[in-house]
Amino acid sequence: MNSMSSCGFLNMATIGEFDPLNATIPATKVEITVSCRNLLDRDTFSKSDPICVLYTQGIGNKEWREFGRTEVIDNTLNPDFVRKFILDYFFEERQNLKFDLYDVDSKSSNLSKHDFLGQACCTLGEVVGSLGGRMEKDLGGIPGKKCGTIIVKAEELSNCRESVMMQFCGNKLDKKDFFGKSDPFLVFYRSNEDGTFTICHKTEVVKNTLNPVWQAFKIPVRALCNGDYDRTIKVEVYDWDRDGSHDFIGEFSTSYRELSRGQSQFNVYEVINPKKKGKKKKYLNSGTVTLLSFLVDTEVTFLDYIKGGLSPRDRSPVKTSSPRRPSGQDHGNQMSPLHNLTLLQLGLNCWFRLAREELAPRLSLVSAKVFSGLLIWGHFISSDIVDLIAQILFKLN
């Protein structure tokens, strides 16, 4: 045993605390979106600049720990935060959440430097179990004052691992500024089953133009439509104002499937202002927005590599029935050192756990012998056989 330790095998088996046999598999991943209405106005000459801070509670000591923060939205008492919180939802556990709202007064990350706006507590199960996954709750925490309300939405995330890079431009948008043109920006929403919409992206502001070209942006497909290619995507066009009272120019609707056609006549959208359309008989539109580019990128995970179905030089899954090797390398069934390291970790974890629990001593010995063989002969066997051996050892456990 000492010789193994000196060779570094035991240390190698615990790299990154890797323990596939003890690992907990989350029930599902949930995306949390936060909005607020009628927040306290803490600023003298303008409105509050709110930020939301999410805290989760540890199971053991019940200590509140900061999980994450949204972006800061300037000059508004009714923020719809774009930045999401992604949580693991365990159906059988009580997962307490606390949302704190602050009015940001400086660039300091120290929350004590900013004005407290209110607080709400709930459980993740409450949000998920609410009608349509939408929970609305009064904010408290400041005696004698109405702090407004918080709206928390939860949606289970799909396993879609694609991201899309898009770029848009506008043409002949409505003029909204008295001394200039307009300062347009786009806001993207995905539709919900209850007919409401959830904000998922906001572009930058392009100053003083009716023909803006917005910068290309990358967004996960699951954030845009959660893997449902026919889900309605609503895009609103606004003229930015410094005081936060942005002027509505118009809107249009599309879907991921339509956008995936790329730059074409199908992706030139009329921007419609419903109020103007209802008042003016000769109203056509408030300009157009055109999709300039649409590029899809698939996120490749570590698991994809070790399964052998991907080449490390590829950026998308290899559609083949057998594992593919990196181009330019012709070494039969030789596996990568990364693959061998994973096998070693798996084998040692399996071996030591079975031995520790005194379960099937003979199987423990078999596991050790199998993976000792893999270390010696790993360069000469195919990865599909290795995967089969790994599955068998998992089932034995």
Secondary structure, DSSP 8 states (H G I E B T S, - for coil): -HHHHHHTHHHHHTGGG--TTT----SEEEEEEEEEES-----SSS---EEEEEEEE-TTT--EEEEEE----SS-SS-B----EEEEE-TTS--EEEEEEEE--SS---GGGSEEEEEEEEEHHHHHHSGGGEEEEE-B-STTS---EEEEEEEE-----EEEEEEEEEES-----SSS---EEEEEEEE-TTS-EEEEEE-----S-SS-B---EEEEHHHHTTT-TTSEEEEEEEE--TTS--EEEEEEEEEHHHHTT-SSGGGEEE-B-HHHHHH-TT---S-EEEEEEEEEEE---HHHHHTTSS-TT-SS----SS----TT---TT---HHHHHHHHHHHHHHHHHHHHTT--HHHHHHHHHHHHHHHHHGGGS-HHHHHHHHHHHHHH-
